[in-house]
Amino acid sequence: MTRKTRLSDAEIETYHRDGLVIPDYRLPEETLSGLKAAVDRLIADHPNVRPEQLSGPHNPWGQSARMIGNYDFLSFCGFSEILDMVAQVIGPDIILWGSMLFAKPPKEGKAVPWHQDGQYWPISPLATCTVRIAIDGSSVENGCMRYIPGSHRKKTLERHAVADRDDYAIKQEMEEIDEAQARDVVLAPGQISLHDVYTVHGSNHNRSGTRRADYAIRYMPATSLYDRSPDHPATAYAMKVSPTMNYPLRPIWLMRGTDRAGNDFSVGHGSHAA
């Protein structure tokens, strides 16, 4: 039987209408097993970093929180089946600019407050597709991602307050969210979701007895500029609330197609970047 590796017309419509889609797709078992081993190794290698806050696993030279990633994650970010689907929603010219492992440990996994990703990303014009891969499986019980359908349509960033709480994985929080509209992103191991940069989302604490690890990969169209200016508003904002993010020196990769915005792919590559 032929594996389904592309989004259907209906799934593309859902992405643009709701701001998020869960395709009828799963990673090959061998690929998922390799990714799960990479996750376990990354957590073991960084015992002093909360597993919900492992930023940049794809960067083998280190970036935020001075965490050193590995080539297993970087290689996976170029997985052709993932890139094929990303191209269907943002176009054929694709840049990898970030990734994050959200590994909520059992019983004490931190919550992620309601937010929009683009509040603190230096991309102009702002456009990103985040692919989220369920490593263990995401359920309501273990704190799966939740989102507000259609919240991306205005293409505007709403006000975020600083929420400096020990039980939160990030410090940005939107106020006055109607949670009655929220939907749960329940994923079996190997399933994925794709969501728009403006989509409002978050997740609850993990109070269950099982870990919830999702790997989120950030792709931007190469028609946008990754702005390294230290005075970019998103960079200034990140320096205030997450000073280790180091956006101006972050490496980016052209994964497919042609750069059409004058992006700099030389910065941050190599051992000197750490």
VENTA-V70508 format. One record per backbone hydrogen bond with DSSP energy under -0.5 kcal/mol. NH is the residue of the N-H (numbers start at 0). CO is the residue of the C=O. Records with the same first field share a line. If there is no record, write none. Layout:
NH=CO  CO
//
This chain:
4=2
11=7
12=8
13=9
14=10
15=11
16=12
17=13
18=13  14
19=13
20=193
22=20
24=22
26=189
31=27
32=28
33=29
34=30
35=31
36=32
37=33
38=34
39=35
40=36
41=37
42=38
43=39
44=40
45=41  42
48=45
52=49
53=50  100
54=52
55=98
58=55
59=57
61=58
62=63  66
65=62
66=63
68=58  66
69=56
72=69
73=69
74=70
75=71
76=72
77=74
78=75
81=78
82=78
83=79
84=80
85=81
86=82
87=83
88=84  85
89=85
90=86
93=91  255
94=219
95=252
96=94  217
97=217
99=215
100=53
101=99  213
102=50  100
103=101  211
104=102
106=207
107=105
108=104  205
110=166
111=202
112=110
114=200
117=196
118=115
119=116
120=117
122=120
123=224
128=218
129=127  194
130=128  216
131=129  192
132=130  214
133=131  190
134=132  212
135=212
137=186
142=139
143=138
145=201
146=182
147=199
148=146  180
149=17
150=147
152=149
154=151
157=155
160=172
162=160  170
163=161
164=162
167=164
168=110
172=160
173=113
174=158
178=176
180=177
181=178
182=146
184=144
185=183
186=137  184
189=133
190=187
192=131
193=20
194=129
195=18
196=127
198=195
200=114
201=145
202=111
203=143
205=108
206=140  204
207=140
211=103
213=101  211
214=132
215=99  213
216=130
217=97
218=128  216
219=94
221=92
223=220
224=123
226=121  224
227=225
231=228
235=231
236=232
237=233
238=234
239=235  236
240=236
241=237
244=241
248=245
249=246
252=95
254=93  252
255=93
259=221
264=262
268=265
272=269
273=270
//
